[in-house]
Amino acid sequence: MNIIDVIEKEQMKKATPHFSVGDQVDVSVKIVEGDKERIQIFGGVVIAKNGGGFKETFVVRRIVQGEGVERVFPIHSPKIADIKVIKSGRVRRAKLYYMRKRTSKGTRLQEKYETPSPKSVPAKSDQSQSSSK
């Protein structure tokens, strides 16, 4: 194993939240101001995910006072305190760069609803079939 791989493996976070392109997320970022440290939340829609392993990044886009703001975050950065998924969006693209041209209602995505897996459905009893005859 390469020494670079060993160092990267040490720096990787143990557990990262599962999210995908189109999800609305709140990213808690550690900000250092002088000798104080605080957490600032950057919320928006994930429009792209790039790379893999230690070098994996994602791009979050939001609208602030009518201007689009995008930020690229490395997933395994120590400055990322937490990533919370607010909503899951249903998209058909791997990259949502077309969102840059959209404004107001055009930026909305359909919400993806998780349906629970169907458990064993009880079969109809023979009595209901014989009584209907």
DODO-376655 format. One record per residue: residue in three letters; residue number from 1; x, y, z of N, C-alpha, C in turn. Coordinates in nm, 2 decimals, padded with zeros to 4 digits, m for minus. Example, Ala and Ser with C-alpha at 12.3 -4.5 7.8 and 13.67 -1.06 7.14 Angstrom:
BEGIN
+------+-----+--------+--------+--------+--------+--------+--------+--------+--------+--------+
: type : seq :    n.x :    n.y :    n.z :   ca.x :   ca.y :   ca.z :    c.x :    c.y :    c.z :
+------+-----+--------+--------+--------+--------+--------+--------+--------+--------+--------+
:  ALA :   1 :  01.32 : m00.57 :  00.78 :  01.23 : m00.45 :  00.78 :  01.32 : m00.33 :  00.78 :
:  SER :   2 :  01.28 : m00.22 :  00.71 :  01.37 : m00.11 :  00.71 :  01.29 :  00.00 :  00.79 :
+------+-----+--------+--------+--------+--------+--------+--------+--------+--------+--------+
This chain:
BEGIN
+------+-----+--------+--------+--------+--------+--------+--------+--------+--------+--------+
: type : seq :    n.x :    n.y :    n.z :   ca.x :   ca.y :   ca.z :    c.x :    c.y :    c.z :
+------+-----+--------+--------+--------+--------+--------+--------+--------+--------+--------+
:  MET :   1 :  00.08 : m00.12 :  00.00 :  00.00 :  00.00 :  00.00 :  00.09 :  00.12 :  00.00 :
:  ASN :   2 :  00.05 :  00.22 : m00.08 :  00.12 :  00.34 : m00.09 :  00.12 :  00.43 :  00.03 :
:  ILE :   3 :  00.22 :  00.50 :  00.07 :  00.22 :  00.58 :  00.19 :  00.12 :  00.70 :  00.18 :
:  ILE :   4 :  00.09 :  00.75 :  00.06 : m00.02 :  00.85 :  00.04 : m00.15 :  00.79 :  00.08 :
:  ASP :   5 : m00.18 :  00.67 :  00.04 : m00.30 :  00.60 :  00.07 : m00.32 :  00.58 :  00.22 :
:  VAL :   6 : m00.21 :  00.55 :  00.29 : m00.22 :  00.53 :  00.43 : m00.26 :  00.66 :  00.50 :
:  ILE :   7 : m00.19 :  00.77 :  00.46 : m00.22 :  00.90 :  00.52 : m00.36 :  00.95 :  00.49 :
:  GLU :   8 : m00.41 :  00.93 :  00.37 : m00.55 :  00.96 :  00.33 : m00.65 :  00.88 :  00.41 :
:  LYS :   9 : m00.62 :  00.76 :  00.43 : m00.71 :  00.67 :  00.51 : m00.73 :  00.72 :  00.65 :
:  GLU :  10 : m00.62 :  00.77 :  00.71 : m00.62 :  00.82 :  00.85 : m00.71 :  00.95 :  00.85 :
:  GLN :  11 : m00.70 :  01.03 :  00.75 : m00.78 :  01.16 :  00.75 : m00.92 :  01.14 :  00.72 :
:  MET :  12 : m00.97 :  01.03 :  00.66 : m01.11 :  01.02 :  00.62 : m01.20 :  01.00 :  00.74 :
:  LYS :  13 : m01.32 :  01.06 :  00.73 : m01.42 :  01.05 :  00.84 : m01.47 :  00.90 :  00.84 :
:  LYS :  14 : m01.50 :  00.86 :  00.96 : m01.56 :  00.72 :  00.97 : m01.69 :  00.71 :  00.91 :
:  ALA :  15 : m01.78 :  00.80 :  00.94 : m01.92 :  00.79 :  00.89 : m01.96 :  00.92 :  00.82 :
:  THR :  16 : m02.00 :  00.91 :  00.70 : m02.05 :  01.02 :  00.63 : m02.19 :  01.00 :  00.59 :
:  PRO :  17 : m02.28 :  01.10 :  00.60 : m02.42 :  01.09 :  00.57 : m02.44 :  01.05 :  00.42 :
:  HIS :  18 : m02.54 :  00.98 :  00.39 : m02.58 :  00.94 :  00.25 : m02.67 :  01.05 :  00.20 :
:  PHE :  19 : m02.62 :  01.12 :  00.09 : m02.71 :  01.21 :  00.02 : m02.67 :  01.21 : m00.12 :
:  SER :  20 : m02.75 :  01.26 : m00.21 : m02.73 :  01.25 : m00.35 : m02.76 :  01.38 : m00.42 :
:  VAL :  21 : m02.73 :  01.39 : m00.55 : m02.76 :  01.51 : m00.62 : m02.91 :  01.54 : m00.62 :
:  GLY :  22 : m02.95 :  01.66 : m00.60 : m03.09 :  01.70 : m00.59 : m03.14 :  01.71 : m00.45 :
:  ASP :  23 : m03.06 :  01.67 : m00.35 : m03.11 :  01.68 : m00.21 : m03.08 :  01.82 : m00.16 :
:  GLN :  24 : m03.17 :  01.86 : m00.07 : m03.15 :  01.99 :  00.00 : m03.09 :  01.96 :  00.13 :
:  VAL :  25 : m02.97 :  02.02 :  00.15 : m02.89 :  01.99 :  00.27 : m02.85 :  02.12 :  00.34 :
:  ASP :  26 : m02.82 :  02.10 :  00.47 : m02.77 :  02.20 :  00.56 : m02.63 :  02.16 :  00.60 :
:  VAL :  27 : m02.53 :  02.23 :  00.55 : m02.39 :  02.20 :  00.58 : m02.34 :  02.29 :  00.70 :
:  SER :  28 : m02.30 :  02.23 :  00.81 : m02.24 :  02.30 :  00.92 : m02.09 :  02.32 :  00.90 :
:  VAL :  29 : m02.05 :  02.44 :  00.89 : m01.91 :  02.47 :  00.86 : m01.84 :  02.54 :  00.98 :
:  LYS :  30 : m01.73 :  02.49 :  01.02 : m01.66 :  02.56 :  01.13 : m01.58 :  02.68 :  01.07 :
:  ILE :  31 : m01.61 :  02.80 :  01.13 : m01.55 :  02.92 :  01.09 : m01.46 :  02.97 :  01.21 :
:  VAL :  32 : m01.34 :  03.01 :  01.18 : m01.24 :  03.06 :  01.28 : m01.23 :  03.21 :  01.26 :
:  GLU :  33 : m01.27 :  03.28 :  01.37 : m01.26 :  03.43 :  01.37 : m01.17 :  03.47 :  01.49 :
:  GLY :  34 : m01.04 :  03.50 :  01.46 : m00.95 :  03.53 :  01.56 : m00.91 :  03.40 :  01.64 :
:  ASP :  35 : m00.94 :  03.41 :  01.77 : m00.92 :  03.29 :  01.85 : m01.04 :  03.21 :  01.88 :
:  LYS :  36 : m01.16 :  03.26 :  01.83 : m01.29 :  03.19 :  01.85 : m01.32 :  03.11 :  01.73 :
:  GLU :  37 : m01.40 :  03.01 :  01.76 : m01.45 :  02.92 :  01.65 : m01.60 :  02.91 :  01.67 :
:  ARG :  38 : m01.67 :  02.92 :  01.55 : m01.82 :  02.91 :  01.55 : m01.86 :  02.82 :  01.44 :
:  ILE :  39 : m01.98 :  02.78 :  01.44 : m02.04 :  02.70 :  01.33 : m02.14 :  02.78 :  01.25 :
:  GLN :  40 : m02.12 :  02.79 :  01.12 : m02.22 :  02.86 :  01.03 : m02.28 :  02.75 :  00.94 :
:  ILE :  41 : m02.41 :  02.77 :  00.92 : m02.48 :  02.67 :  00.84 : m02.50 :  02.73 :  00.70 :
:  PHE :  42 : m02.46 :  02.65 :  00.60 : m02.48 :  02.69 :  00.46 : m02.58 :  02.59 :  00.40 :
:  GLY :  43 : m02.70 :  02.63 :  00.37 : m02.81 :  02.54 :  00.32 : m02.83 :  02.57 :  00.17 :
:  GLY :  44 : m02.87 :  02.46 :  00.10 : m02.90 :  02.47 : m00.04 : m02.92 :  02.33 : m00.10 :
:  VAL :  45 : m02.92 :  02.33 : m00.23 : m02.94 :  02.21 : m00.31 : m02.80 :  02.16 : m00.36 :
:  VAL :  46 : m02.78 :  02.03 : m00.35 : m02.66 :  01.97 : m00.40 : m02.68 :  01.96 : m00.55 :
:  ILE :  47 : m02.59 :  02.02 : m00.63 : m02.60 :  02.02 : m00.77 : m02.50 :  01.93 : m00.84 :
:  ALA :  48 : m02.40 :  01.89 : m00.76 : m02.29 :  01.80 : m00.82 : m02.22 :  01.73 : m00.71 :
:  LYS :  49 : m02.17 :  01.61 : m00.75 : m02.08 :  01.54 : m00.66 : m01.96 :  01.49 : m00.75 :
:  ASN :  50 : m01.84 :  01.51 : m00.70 : m01.72 :  01.48 : m00.79 : m01.62 :  01.40 : m00.71 :
:  GLY :  51 : m01.54 :  01.32 : m00.78 : m01.43 :  01.25 : m00.72 : m01.48 :  01.13 : m00.64 :
:  GLY :  52 : m01.39 :  01.07 : m00.56 : m01.42 :  00.96 : m00.49 : m01.31 :  00.94 : m00.38 :
:  GLY :  53 : m01.35 :  00.86 : m00.28 : m01.26 :  00.84 : m00.17 : m01.23 :  00.97 : m00.09 :
:  PHE :  54 : m01.10 :  00.99 : m00.06 : m01.06 :  01.11 :  00.02 : m01.09 :  01.24 : m00.05 :
:  LYS :  55 : m01.08 :  01.24 : m00.19 : m01.09 :  01.36 : m00.27 : m01.23 :  01.39 : m00.31 :
:  GLU :  56 : m01.33 :  01.32 : m00.25 : m01.47 :  01.35 : m00.29 : m01.52 :  01.48 : m00.25 :
:  THR :  57 : m01.59 :  01.55 : m00.34 : m01.64 :  01.69 : m00.31 : m01.79 :  01.69 : m00.36 :
:  PHE :  58 : m01.86 :  01.79 : m00.31 : m01.99 :  01.82 : m00.35 : m02.02 :  01.97 : m00.36 :
:  VAL :  59 : m02.10 :  02.01 : m00.45 : m02.13 :  02.15 : m00.47 : m02.27 :  02.18 : m00.42 :
:  VAL :  60 : m02.29 :  02.28 : m00.34 : m02.42 :  02.32 : m00.29 : m02.45 :  02.46 : m00.34 :
:  ARG :  61 : m02.57 :  02.48 : m00.39 : m02.61 :  02.61 : m00.45 : m02.74 :  02.66 : m00.37 :
:  ARG :  62 : m02.74 :  02.79 : m00.35 : m02.85 :  02.86 : m00.29 : m02.86 :  03.00 : m00.35 :
:  ILE :  63 : m02.98 :  03.06 : m00.33 : m03.00 :  03.19 : m00.38 : m03.00 :  03.29 : m00.26 :
:  VAL :  64 : m02.92 :  03.39 : m00.26 : m02.91 :  03.49 : m00.15 : m02.93 :  03.63 : m00.22 :
:  GLN :  65 : m03.04 :  03.69 : m00.18 : m03.08 :  03.82 : m00.22 : m03.08 :  03.83 : m00.38 :
:  GLY :  66 : m03.13 :  03.73 : m00.44 : m03.15 :  03.73 : m00.58 : m03.02 :  03.68 : m00.66 :
:  GLU :  67 : m02.91 :  03.65 : m00.59 : m02.79 :  03.61 : m00.66 : m02.77 :  03.46 : m00.62 :
:  GLY :  68 : m02.72 :  03.38 : m00.71 : m02.69 :  03.24 : m00.69 : m02.55 :  03.23 : m00.62 :
:  VAL :  69 : m02.54 :  03.15 : m00.52 : m02.41 :  03.13 : m00.45 : m02.39 :  02.98 : m00.45 :
:  GLU :  70 : m02.27 :  02.95 : m00.49 : m02.23 :  02.81 : m00.49 : m02.10 :  02.79 : m00.41 :
:  ARG :  71 : m02.10 :  02.68 : m00.34 : m01.98 :  02.65 : m00.26 : m01.94 :  02.50 : m00.28 :
:  VAL :  72 : m01.82 :  02.48 : m00.29 : m01.77 :  02.34 : m00.31 : m01.71 :  02.30 : m00.17 :
:  PHE :  73 : m01.76 :  02.18 : m00.12 : m01.72 :  02.13 :  00.01 : m01.65 :  01.99 : m00.01 :
:  PRO :  74 : m01.53 :  01.97 :  00.04 : m01.48 :  01.83 :  00.05 : m01.55 :  01.76 :  00.16 :
:  ILE :  75 : m01.60 :  01.64 :  00.13 : m01.68 :  01.56 :  00.23 : m01.59 :  01.53 :  00.35 :
:  HIS :  76 : m01.47 :  01.50 :  00.34 : m01.38 :  01.45 :  00.45 : m01.31 :  01.57 :  00.51 :
:  SER :  77 : m01.34 :  01.69 :  00.49 : m01.28 :  01.81 :  00.55 : m01.30 :  01.82 :  00.70 :
:  PRO :  78 : m01.20 :  01.85 :  00.78 : m01.22 :  01.87 :  00.92 : m01.31 :  02.00 :  00.95 :
:  LYS :  79 : m01.32 :  02.09 :  00.85 : m01.40 :  02.21 :  00.87 : m01.55 :  02.18 :  00.86 :
:  ILE :  80 : m01.59 :  02.06 :  00.81 : m01.73 :  02.03 :  00.79 : m01.77 :  01.96 :  00.92 :
:  ALA :  81 : m01.86 :  02.02 :  01.00 : m01.90 :  01.96 :  01.13 : m02.01 :  01.86 :  01.11 :
:  ASP :  82 : m02.11 :  01.89 :  01.02 : m02.22 :  01.81 :  01.01 : m02.29 :  01.84 :  00.87 :
:  ILE :  83 : m02.35 :  01.73 :  00.82 : m02.43 :  01.75 :  00.70 : m02.57 :  01.69 :  00.72 :
:  LYS :  84 : m02.67 :  01.77 :  00.71 : m02.81 :  01.72 :  00.74 : m02.89 :  01.73 :  00.61 :
:  VAL :  85 : m02.96 :  01.62 :  00.58 : m03.04 :  01.62 :  00.46 : m03.18 :  01.66 :  00.50 :
:  ILE :  86 : m03.23 :  01.77 :  00.44 : m03.36 :  01.83 :  00.47 : m03.46 :  01.76 :  00.38 :
:  LYS :  87 : m03.44 :  01.76 :  00.25 : m03.54 :  01.69 :  00.16 : m03.46 :  01.62 :  00.05 :
:  SER :  88 : m03.52 :  01.52 :  00.00 : m03.45 :  01.44 : m00.11 : m03.53 :  01.48 : m00.24 :
:  GLY :  89 : m03.45 :  01.53 : m00.34 : m03.51 :  01.57 : m00.46 : m03.51 :  01.45 : m00.57 :
:  ARG :  90 : m03.61 :  01.45 : m00.65 : m03.61 :  01.35 : m00.76 : m03.56 :  01.41 : m00.88 :
:  VAL :  91 : m03.44 :  01.37 : m00.93 : m03.38 :  01.42 : m01.05 : m03.34 :  01.31 : m01.14 :
:  ARG :  92 : m03.31 :  01.35 : m01.26 : m03.28 :  01.25 : m01.37 : m03.14 :  01.28 : m01.43 :
:  ARG :  93 : m03.06 :  01.36 : m01.36 : m02.93 :  01.40 : m01.41 : m02.83 :  01.38 : m01.30 :
:  ALA :  94 : m02.70 :  01.36 : m01.33 : m02.59 :  01.35 : m01.24 : m02.54 :  01.48 : m01.19 :
:  LYS :  95 : m02.55 :  01.58 : m01.28 : m02.51 :  01.72 : m01.25 : m02.63 :  01.81 : m01.28 :
:  LEU :  96 : m02.66 :  01.90 : m01.19 : m02.77 :  01.99 : m01.21 : m02.72 :  02.13 : m01.25 :
:  TYR :  97 : m02.63 :  02.14 : m01.34 : m02.58 :  02.28 : m01.38 : m02.68 :  02.36 : m01.45 :
:  TYR :  98 : m02.79 :  02.30 : m01.50 : m02.90 :  02.38 : m01.56 : m02.97 :  02.46 : m01.46 :
:  MET :  99 : m02.95 :  02.44 : m01.33 : m03.02 :  02.52 : m01.22 : m02.96 :  02.66 : m01.22 :
:  ARG : 100 : m02.84 :  02.68 : m01.27 : m02.78 :  02.81 : m01.27 : m02.86 :  02.91 : m01.35 :
:  LYS : 101 : m02.93 :  02.86 : m01.46 : m03.01 :  02.95 : m01.54 : m03.15 :  02.98 : m01.49 :
:  ARG : 102 : m03.19 :  02.90 : m01.39 : m03.33 :  02.91 : m01.35 : m03.34 :  03.00 : m01.23 :
:  THR : 103 : m03.46 :  03.06 : m01.22 : m03.49 :  03.16 : m01.11 : m03.62 :  03.12 : m01.05 :
:  SER : 104 : m03.65 :  03.17 : m00.93 : m03.77 :  03.16 : m00.85 : m03.83 :  03.02 : m00.86 :
:  LYS : 105 : m03.95 :  03.00 : m00.91 : m04.02 :  02.87 : m00.91 : m03.95 :  02.77 : m00.99 :
:  GLY : 106 : m03.88 :  02.81 : m01.09 : m03.81 :  02.72 : m01.18 : m03.70 :  02.64 : m01.11 :
:  THR : 107 : m03.66 :  02.68 : m00.99 : m03.55 :  02.61 : m00.92 : m03.61 :  02.50 : m00.83 :
:  ARG : 108 : m03.74 :  02.48 : m00.82 : m03.80 :  02.38 : m00.74 : m03.78 :  02.24 : m00.80 :
:  LEU : 109 : m03.75 :  02.14 : m00.72 : m03.74 :  02.01 : m00.76 : m03.85 :  01.92 : m00.70 :
:  GLN : 110 : m03.89 :  01.82 : m00.77 : m03.99 :  01.73 : m00.71 : m03.93 :  01.65 : m00.59 :
:  GLU : 111 : m04.01 :  01.63 : m00.49 : m03.96 :  01.56 : m00.37 : m03.96 :  01.41 : m00.40 :
:  LYS : 112 : m03.86 :  01.34 : m00.35 : m03.85 :  01.20 : m00.37 : m03.90 :  01.14 : m00.24 :
:  TYR : 113 : m04.01 :  01.06 : m00.25 : m04.07 :  00.99 : m00.13 : m04.02 :  00.85 : m00.12 :
:  GLU : 114 : m03.97 :  00.81 : m00.01 : m03.93 :  00.67 :  00.01 : m04.05 :  00.59 :  00.05 :
:  THR : 115 : m04.08 :  00.49 : m00.03 : m04.19 :  00.40 :  00.01 : m04.13 :  00.28 :  00.08 :
:  PRO : 116 : m04.20 :  00.24 :  00.19 : m04.15 :  00.13 :  00.27 : m04.17 :  00.00 :  00.19 :
:  SER : 117 : m04.08 : m00.09 :  00.21 : m04.08 : m00.21 :  00.13 : m04.20 : m00.29 :  00.17 :
:  PRO : 118 : m04.28 : m00.35 :  00.08 : m04.40 : m00.42 :  00.11 : m04.36 : m00.55 :  00.19 :
:  LYS : 119 : m04.43 : m00.57 :  00.30 : m04.40 : m00.69 :  00.38 : m04.50 : m00.79 :  00.33 :
:  SER : 120 : m04.49 : m00.91 :  00.38 : m04.58 : m01.02 :  00.33 : m04.72 : m00.98 :  00.34 :
:  VAL : 121 : m04.79 : m00.97 :  00.23 : m04.93 : m00.93 :  00.23 : m05.01 : m01.05 :  00.25 :
:  PRO : 122 : m05.11 : m01.05 :  00.34 : m05.19 : m01.17 :  00.37 : m05.27 : m01.20 :  00.25 :
:  ALA : 123 : m05.28 : m01.33 :  00.21 : m05.36 : m01.37 :  00.10 : m05.50 : m01.37 :  00.14 :
:  LYS : 124 : m05.59 : m01.35 :  00.04 : m05.73 : m01.35 :  00.06 : m05.77 : m01.49 :  00.11 :
:  SER : 125 : m05.86 : m01.50 :  00.20 : m05.90 : m01.63 :  00.25 : m06.00 : m01.69 :  00.16 :
:  ASP : 126 : m06.02 : m01.82 :  00.17 : m06.11 : m01.90 :  00.08 : m06.25 : m01.87 :  00.11 :
:  GLN : 127 : m06.28 : m01.82 :  00.23 : m06.42 : m01.80 :  00.27 : m06.48 : m01.68 :  00.19 :
:  SER : 128 : m06.40 : m01.58 :  00.17 : m06.45 : m01.46 :  00.10 : m06.48 : m01.49 : m00.05 :
:  GLN : 129 : m06.41 : m01.59 : m00.10 : m06.43 : m01.63 : m00.24 : m06.56 : m01.72 : m00.25 :
:  SER : 130 : m06.58 : m01.80 : m00.15 : m06.69 : m01.90 : m00.16 : m06.82 : m01.82 : m00.12 :
:  SER : 131 : m06.82 : m01.72 : m00.04 : m06.94 : m01.65 :  00.00 : m06.99 : m01.56 : m00.11 :
:  SER : 132 : m06.90 : m01.52 : m00.20 : m06.94 : m01.43 : m00.31 : m07.01 : m01.51 : m00.42 :
:  LYS : 133 : m07.00 : m01.64 : m00.42 : m07.06 : m01.72 : m00.53 : m07.20 : m01.73 : m00.52 :
+------+-----+--------+--------+--------+--------+--------+--------+--------+--------+--------+
